[in-house]
Amino acid sequence: MRIAVASKSGTEVDQHFGHAERFLIYDFHRGEAKLLEEVAVEKYCSFDEGHPFRKNQFMAIVEAVAGCKAVITAMIGDYPRQELVKQGIEAITAEGPIDEALRAAHGTLCGCACTGKEKCSK
């Protein structure tokens, strides 16, 4: 399954969805993560106190992570989370090493009985 990760460092989930300037796209399959690509995006957050929904920037991010079942970020607002779900993309919050976050996300999303330790078929 393809999962996008908001990461500044490249090793940790350490970016807020709205602050991310890139997403790392992974394929998590049979218990292993493989980095497929890095996609650059324009920051979604405008730092405006009213937090208006910036549809053009949001849809550009959706396009950049197309094909991903989920986006893992350190934080995400309720409205962008809801809008991602409408696009068929789950928003998962996590912090720490990317591998651990991918394993946990897979466990949440795959719908099989795996724990993420054994080789899952999905």
N, CA, C and O atoms as a DFTB+ gen file, in Angstrom:
488 C
 N C O
     1  1       0.838      -1.165       0.000
     2  2       0.000       0.000       0.000
     3  2       0.887       1.233       0.000
     4  3       1.931       1.271       0.650
     5  1       0.450       2.234      -0.739
     6  2       1.202       3.494      -0.822
     7  2       0.754       4.426       0.302
     8  3      -0.438       4.604       0.554
     9  1       1.751       5.016       0.968
    10  2       1.499       5.929       2.077
    11  2       2.450       7.119       1.940
    12  3       3.649       6.945       1.721
    13  1       1.898       8.330       2.071
    14  2       2.706       9.554       2.018
    15  2       3.067       9.982       3.440
    16  3       2.264       9.845       4.363
    17  1       4.274      10.498       3.601
    18  2       4.757      10.925       4.913
    19  2       5.263      12.358       4.827
    20  3       6.037      12.705       3.935
    21  1       4.809      13.193       5.778
    22  2       5.302      14.564       5.876
    23  2       6.551      14.539       6.748
    24  3       6.475      14.298       7.952
    25  1       7.702      14.791       6.128
    26  2       8.961      14.725       6.867
    27  2       9.927      15.769       6.353
    28  3      10.170      15.883       5.152
    29  1      10.470      16.524       7.282
    30  2      11.513      17.485       6.930
    31  2      12.874      16.799       6.962
    32  3      13.721      17.042       6.103
    33  1      13.076      15.939       7.961
    34  2      14.372      15.294       8.165
    35  2      14.622      14.123       7.209
    36  3      15.770      13.808       6.894
    37  1      13.550      13.486       6.751
    38  2      13.693      12.305       5.896
    39  2      13.786      11.004       6.672
    40  3      13.797       9.922       6.085
    41  1      13.853      11.110       7.999
    42  2      13.916       9.907       8.836
    43  2      12.801       9.863       9.874
    44  3      12.476       8.795      10.393
    45  1      12.213      11.020      10.179
    46  2      11.181      11.128      11.208
    47  2       9.908      11.725      10.611
    48  3       9.962      12.474       9.636
    49  1       8.765      11.386      11.208
    50  2       7.527      12.099      10.911
    51  2       7.610      13.356      11.772
    52  3       7.420      13.297      12.987
    53  1       7.892      14.490      11.137
    54  2       8.189      15.702      11.896
    55  2       7.619      16.973      11.268
    56  3       8.120      18.069      11.518
    57  1       6.588      16.829      10.465
    58  2       5.998      18.001       9.814
    59  2       4.492      18.023       9.997
    60  3       3.822      16.995       9.904
    61  1       3.981      19.200      10.257
    62  2       2.543      19.459      10.266
    63  2       2.090      19.418       8.808
    64  3       2.823      19.860       7.923
    65  1       0.902      18.898       8.552
    66  2       0.382      18.815       7.188
    67  2       0.484      20.164       6.474
    68  3       0.943      20.239       5.334
    69  1       0.057      21.215       7.147
    70  2       0.039      22.535       6.523
    71  2       1.397      23.177       6.319
    72  3       1.522      24.133       5.554
    73  1       2.418      22.663       6.996
    74  2       3.763      23.227       6.875
    75  2       4.651      22.437       5.925
    76  3       5.744      22.884       5.578
    77  1       4.195      21.283       5.510
    78  2       5.017      20.406       4.665
    79  2       5.271      21.024       3.297
    80  3       4.366      21.551       2.649
    81  1       6.529      20.943       2.878
    82  2       6.918      21.383       1.541
    83  2       7.243      20.191       0.648
    84  3       7.546      20.335      -0.536
    85  1       7.169      19.001       1.262
    86  2       7.375      17.779       0.489
    87  2       6.707      16.620       1.225
    88  3       6.485      16.672       2.434
    89  1       6.400      15.591       0.471
    90  2       5.910      14.334       1.025
    91  2       6.770      13.218       0.459
    92  3       7.092      13.202      -0.729
    93  1       7.129      12.298       1.319
    94  2       7.856      11.106       0.897
    95  2       6.819      10.021       0.663
    96  3       5.996       9.732       1.531
    97  1       6.870       9.423      -0.522
    98  2       5.885       8.398      -0.883
    99  2       6.535       7.030      -0.734
   100  3       7.545       6.724      -1.368
   101  1       5.925       6.216       0.121
   102  2       6.432       4.873       0.391
   103  2       5.455       3.822      -0.101
   104  3       4.245       4.045      -0.153
   105  1       6.002       2.674      -0.460
   106  2       5.201       1.484      -0.668
   107  2       5.488       0.597       0.534
   108  3       6.630       0.198       0.761
   109  1       4.453       0.292       1.298
   110  2       4.612      -0.600       2.443
   111  2       3.922      -1.901       2.076
   112  3       2.699      -1.956       1.940
   113  1       4.718      -2.944       1.919
   114  2       4.194      -4.224       1.449
   115  2       4.968      -5.356       2.107
   116  3       6.196      -5.324       2.193
   117  1       4.236      -6.344       2.563
   118  2       4.839      -7.518       3.188
   119  2       5.794      -7.159       4.325
   120  3       6.851      -7.770       4.486
   121  1       5.396      -6.151       5.112
   122  2       6.176      -5.772       6.283
   123  2       7.387      -4.903       6.015
   124  3       8.161      -4.630       6.932
   125  1       7.572      -4.459       4.772
   126  2       8.744      -3.657       4.441
   127  2       8.350      -2.366       3.735
   128  3       7.425      -2.331       2.924
   129  1       9.083      -1.305       4.069
   130  2       8.845       0.005       3.467
   131  2       9.901       0.283       2.407
   132  3      11.094       0.068       2.618
   133  1       9.432       0.767       1.267
   134  2      10.345       1.149       0.187
   135  2       9.989       2.573      -0.243
   136  3       8.849       2.852      -0.614
   137  1      10.977       3.472      -0.189
   138  2      10.767       4.841      -0.641
   139  2      10.658       4.843      -2.163
   140  3      11.573       4.407      -2.861
   141  1       9.536       5.335      -2.664
   142  2       9.308       5.381      -4.108
   143  2       9.710       6.720      -4.712
   144  3      10.346       6.780      -5.764
   145  1       9.326       7.792      -4.025
   146  2       9.612       9.119      -4.562
   147  2       9.404      10.186      -3.500
   148  3       8.828       9.940      -2.440
   149  1       9.886      11.364      -3.815
   150  2       9.677      12.548      -2.996
   151  2       8.952      13.551      -3.874
   152  3       9.390      13.838      -4.988
   153  1       7.827      14.095      -3.369
   154  2       7.075      15.063      -4.156
   155  2       7.049      16.400      -3.426
   156  3       6.724      16.467      -2.241
   157  1       7.389      17.447      -4.138
   158  2       7.382      18.797      -3.581
   159  2       5.974      19.370      -3.689
   160  3       5.265      19.136      -4.668
   161  1       5.583      20.123      -2.665
   162  2       4.270      20.774      -2.659
   163  2       4.429      22.190      -2.105
   164  3       5.403      22.498      -1.418
   165  1       3.460      23.036      -2.414
   166  2       3.409      24.357      -1.808
   167  2       2.769      24.207      -0.430
   168  3       1.802      23.462      -0.270
   169  1       3.302      24.908       0.554
   170  2       2.727      24.844       1.897
   171  2       1.246      25.170       1.845
   172  3       0.827      26.124       1.188
   173  1       0.463      24.368       2.543
   174  2      -0.980      24.589       2.618
   175  2      -1.313      25.722       3.593
   176  3      -2.218      26.517       3.337
   177  1      -0.596      25.795       4.689
   178  2      -0.888      26.765       5.745
   179  2      -0.435      28.163       5.330
   180  3       0.689      28.366       4.872
   181  1      -1.348      29.118       5.505
   182  2      -1.032      30.504       5.156
   183  2      -0.655      31.321       6.392
   184  3      -0.332      32.504       6.281
   185  1      -0.697      30.694       7.560
   186  2      -0.424      31.361       8.835
   187  2      -1.404      32.499       9.102
   188  3      -1.124      33.398       9.895
   189  1      -2.554      32.451       8.435
   190  2      -3.623      33.417       8.656
   191  2      -4.424      32.949       9.872
   192  3      -4.805      31.782       9.954
   193  1      -4.679      33.857      10.813
   194  2      -5.387      33.488      12.039
   195  2      -6.746      32.867      11.762
   196  3      -7.207      32.030      12.538
   197  1      -7.396      33.257      10.675
   198  2      -8.703      32.710      10.329
   199  2      -8.632      31.321       9.715
   200  3      -9.657      30.655       9.568
   201  1      -7.437      30.880       9.355
   202  2      -7.203      29.562       8.735
   203  2      -8.195      29.272       7.601
   204  3      -8.910      28.271       7.648
   205  1      -8.241      30.133       6.592
   206  2      -9.172      29.847       5.499
   207  2      -8.739      28.587       4.754
   208  3      -7.551      28.276       4.676
   209  1      -9.715      27.869       4.211
   210  2      -9.416      26.681       3.422
   211  2      -8.874      27.134       2.077
   212  3      -9.555      27.838       1.330
   213  1      -7.662      26.736       1.773
   214  2      -6.998      27.133       0.525
   215  2      -7.134      25.984      -0.466
   216  3      -6.255      25.130      -0.583
   217  1      -8.249      25.987      -1.169
   218  2      -8.608      24.851      -2.023
   219  2      -7.548      24.539      -3.078
   220  3      -7.237      23.367      -3.292
   221  1      -6.993      25.531      -3.733
   222  2      -6.011      25.271      -4.788
   223  2      -4.771      24.569      -4.246
   224  3      -4.295      23.602      -4.842
   225  1      -4.247      25.048      -3.122
   226  2      -3.066      24.424      -2.528
   227  2      -3.399      23.025      -2.016
   228  3      -2.609      22.093      -2.165
   229  1      -4.585      22.890      -1.410
   230  2      -4.999      21.590      -0.896
   231  2      -5.114      20.570      -2.032
   232  3      -4.608      19.454      -1.920
   233  1      -5.774      20.951      -3.113
   234  2      -5.964      20.020      -4.239
   235  2      -4.631      19.677      -4.904
   236  3      -4.475      18.576      -5.432
   237  1      -3.677      20.594      -4.888
   238  2      -2.346      20.292      -5.429
   239  2      -1.664      19.223      -4.571
   240  3      -0.964      18.360      -5.100
   241  1      -1.861      19.276      -3.256
   242  2      -1.307      18.240      -2.385
   243  2      -1.995      16.908      -2.662
   244  3      -1.337      15.871      -2.741
   245  1      -3.309      16.936      -2.810
   246  2      -4.052      15.708      -3.123
   247  2      -3.517      15.090      -4.412
   248  3      -3.327      13.876      -4.485
   249  1      -3.276      15.907      -5.417
   250  2      -2.701      15.396      -6.671
   251  2      -1.319      14.799      -6.450
   252  3      -0.989      13.756      -7.015
   253  1      -0.512      15.462      -5.628
   254  2       0.858      15.004      -5.376
   255  2       0.888      13.651      -4.677
   256  3       1.809      12.864      -4.895
   257  1      -0.105      13.373      -3.842
   258  2      -0.129      12.107      -3.103
   259  2      -1.162      11.132      -3.685
   260  3      -1.555      10.167      -3.029
   261  1      -1.588      11.391      -4.904
   262  2      -2.572      10.520      -5.556
   263  2      -2.071       9.075      -5.547
   264  3      -0.896       8.802      -5.795
   265  1      -2.979       8.180      -5.259
   266  2      -2.637       6.759      -5.207
   267  2      -2.249       6.290      -3.821
   268  3      -2.095       5.090      -3.592
   269  1      -2.088       7.223      -2.893
   270  2      -1.752       6.854      -1.515
   271  2      -3.033       6.574      -0.738
   272  3      -4.041       7.260      -0.907
   273  1      -2.976       5.579       0.097
   274  2      -4.114       5.235       0.941
   275  2      -4.172       6.153       2.163
   276  3      -5.241       6.357       2.739
   277  1      -3.024       6.704       2.555
   278  2      -2.972       7.565       3.742
   279  2      -1.853       8.578       3.633
   280  3      -0.922       8.434       2.841
   281  1      -1.974       9.616       4.461
   282  2      -0.924      10.607       4.667
   283  2      -0.624      10.592       6.163
   284  3      -1.531      10.718       6.985
   285  1       0.647      10.438       6.509
   286  2       1.061      10.481       7.909
   287  2       1.725      11.830       8.152
   288  3       2.669      12.202       7.454
   289  1       1.229      12.556       9.140
   290  2       1.780      13.857       9.498
   291  2       1.892      13.967      11.013
   292  3       1.246      13.218      11.746
   293  1       2.714      14.901      11.479
   294  2       2.830      15.134      12.914
   295  2       1.543      15.756      13.462
   296  3       1.141      15.470      14.590
   297  1       0.904      16.602      12.664
   298  2      -0.361      17.240      13.046
   299  2      -1.130      17.583      11.782
   300  3      -0.551      17.776      10.713
   301  1      -2.457      17.654      11.928
   302  2      -3.309      18.104      10.834
   303  2      -4.590      18.656      11.446
   304  3      -5.108      18.115      12.422
   305  1      -5.087      19.726      10.867
   306  2      -6.333      20.316      11.345
   307  2      -7.536      19.444      10.997
   308  3      -7.468      18.587      10.116
   309  1      -8.627      19.679      11.699
   310  2      -9.834      18.876      11.484
   311  2     -10.389      19.022      10.061
   312  3     -10.769      18.033       9.435
   313  1     -10.432      20.257       9.558
   314  2     -11.020      20.450       8.229
   315  2     -10.175      19.803       7.125
   316  3     -10.730      19.089       6.290
   317  1      -8.856      20.025       7.091
   318  2      -8.072      19.325       6.066
   319  2      -8.183      17.798       6.207
   320  3      -8.194      17.082       5.205
   321  1      -8.264      17.302       7.449
   322  2      -8.429      15.856       7.661
   323  2      -9.725      15.371       7.001
   324  3      -9.730      14.369       6.286
   325  1     -10.806      16.085       7.247
   326  2     -12.097      15.709       6.663
   327  2     -12.059      15.764       5.141
   328  3     -12.623      14.905       4.464
   329  1     -11.394      16.775       4.615
   330  2     -11.307      16.919       3.160
   331  2     -10.460      15.803       2.537
   332  3     -10.770      15.333       1.442
   333  1      -9.398      15.379       3.222
   334  2      -8.612      14.249       2.724
   335  2      -9.467      12.989       2.671
   336  3      -9.421      12.241       1.695
   337  1     -10.242      12.760       3.719
   338  2     -11.113      11.577       3.759
   339  2     -12.097      11.612       2.586
   340  3     -12.366      10.578       1.974
   341  1     -12.628      12.779       2.273
   342  2     -13.533      12.908       1.117
   343  2     -12.832      12.512      -0.181
   344  3     -13.477      12.061      -1.128
   345  1     -11.509      12.682      -0.220
   346  2     -10.719      12.327      -1.401
   347  2     -10.261      10.866      -1.358
   348  3      -9.565      10.404      -2.262
   349  1     -10.654      10.139      -0.300
   350  2     -10.282       8.730      -0.191
   351  2      -8.919       8.499       0.440
   352  3      -8.337       7.426       0.285
   353  1      -8.405       9.498       1.148
   354  2      -7.087       9.409       1.772
   355  2      -7.250       9.575       3.284
   356  3      -7.796      10.578       3.745
   357  1      -6.783       8.603       4.044
   358  2      -6.837       8.699       5.495
   359  2      -5.717       9.609       5.992
   360  3      -4.614       9.594       5.447
   361  1      -5.996      10.388       7.012
   362  2      -4.985      11.235       7.654
   363  2      -4.632      10.600       8.989
   364  3      -5.496      10.399       9.843
   365  1      -3.367      10.292       9.158
   366  2      -2.892       9.655      10.379
   367  2      -1.838      10.548      11.010
   368  3      -0.914      11.001      10.334
   369  1      -1.976      10.800      12.304
   370  2      -0.967      11.591      13.000
   371  2      -0.042      10.660      13.770
   372  3      -0.469       9.688      14.391
   373  1       1.226      10.994      13.704
   374  2       2.259      10.210      14.378
   375  2       3.493      11.080      14.517
   376  3       3.629      12.104      13.849
   377  1       4.382      10.660      15.388
   378  2       5.688      11.296      15.507
   379  2       6.700      10.194      15.722
   380  3       6.374       9.130      16.247
   381  1       7.926      10.453      15.316
   382  2       8.979       9.469      15.502
   383  2       9.454       8.902      14.182
   384  3       9.167       9.454      13.120
   385  1      10.188       7.786      14.250
   386  2      10.777       7.197      13.046
   387  2       9.722       6.837      11.989
   388  3       8.650       6.322      12.308
   389  1      10.050       7.118      10.751
   390  2       9.125       6.857       9.649
   391  2       8.759       5.375       9.577
   392  3       7.585       5.045       9.404
   393  1       9.737       4.475       9.704
   394  2       9.442       3.040       9.612
   395  2       8.390       2.607      10.616
   396  3       7.481       1.849      10.278
   397  1       8.506       3.084      11.849
   398  2       7.528       2.729      12.884
   399  2       6.148       3.295      12.556
   400  3       5.135       2.621      12.744
   401  1       6.112       4.526      12.067
   402  2       4.836       5.155      11.712
   403  2       4.176       4.422      10.546
   404  3       2.960       4.235      10.540
   405  1       4.970       4.007       9.562
   406  2       4.425       3.262       8.432
   407  2       3.855       1.922       8.886
   408  3       2.777       1.523       8.446
   409  1       4.564       1.240       9.749
   410  2       4.099      -0.053      10.261
   411  2       2.778       0.111      11.024
   412  3       1.853      -0.681      10.847
   413  1       2.699       1.141      11.868
   414  2       1.473       1.395      12.630
   415  2       0.318       1.781      11.704
   416  3      -0.810       1.323      11.886
   417  1       0.603       2.624      10.714
   418  2      -0.439       3.035       9.770
   419  2      -0.945       1.837       8.983
   420  3      -2.150       1.678       8.788
   421  1      -0.035       1.005       8.539
   422  2      -0.431      -0.191       7.808
   423  2      -1.336      -1.065       8.671
   424  3      -2.356      -1.572       8.202
   425  1      -0.956      -1.236       9.928
   426  2      -1.759      -2.041      10.833
   427  2      -3.164      -1.501      10.997
   428  3      -4.118      -2.265      11.143
   429  1      -3.291      -0.193      10.973
   430  2      -4.599       0.450      11.103
   431  2      -5.415       0.323       9.824
   432  3      -6.633       0.153       9.882
   433  1      -4.762       0.401       8.675
   434  2      -5.462       0.510       7.400
   435  2      -5.682      -0.787       6.632
   436  3      -6.613      -0.878       5.832
   437  1      -4.851      -1.780       6.861
   438  2      -4.856      -2.926       5.941
   439  2      -6.094      -3.802       6.056
   440  3      -6.482      -4.450       5.084
   441  1      -6.714      -3.831       7.221
   442  2      -7.932      -4.605       7.351
   443  2      -7.705      -6.101       7.497
   444  3      -8.668      -6.868       7.514
   445  1      -6.467      -6.526       7.602
   446  2      -6.195      -7.943       7.827
   447  2      -5.790      -8.133       9.282
   448  3      -5.726      -7.163      10.037
   449  1      -5.527      -9.319       9.667
   450  2      -5.229      -9.606      11.069
   451  2      -3.742      -9.482      11.403
   452  3      -3.328      -9.871      12.495
   453  1      -2.947      -8.958      10.503
   454  2      -1.502      -8.884      10.759
   455  2      -1.183      -7.859      11.835
   456  3      -1.972      -6.953      12.100
   457  1      -0.056      -8.007      12.429
   458  2       0.399      -7.065      13.463
   459  2       1.470      -6.140      12.898
   460  3       1.948      -5.240      13.589
   461  1       1.846      -6.364      11.642
   462  2       2.897      -5.564      11.030
   463  2       4.261      -6.204      11.191
   464  3       5.228      -5.752      10.579
   465  1       4.362      -7.255      12.008
   466  2       5.645      -7.939      12.213
   467  2       5.832      -9.063      11.209
   468  3       6.924      -9.263      10.679
   469  1       4.754      -9.794      10.956
   470  2       4.879     -10.870       9.972
   471  2       4.674     -10.310       8.571
   472  3       4.315      -9.142       8.419
   473  1       4.888     -11.098       7.585
   474  2       4.733     -10.681       6.197
   475  2       3.249     -10.660       5.834
   476  3       2.629     -11.710       5.668
   477  1       2.703      -9.491       5.717
   478  2       1.296      -9.334       5.345
   479  2       1.187      -9.416       3.826
   480  3       2.105      -9.017       3.109
   481  1       0.093      -9.921       3.354
   482  2      -0.094     -10.040       1.907
   483  2      -0.559      -8.745       1.276
   484  3      -0.653      -8.653       0.052
   485  1      -0.853      -7.741       2.088
   486  2      -1.372      -6.482       1.529
   487  2      -0.329      -5.399       1.491
   488  3      -0.612      -4.285       1.049
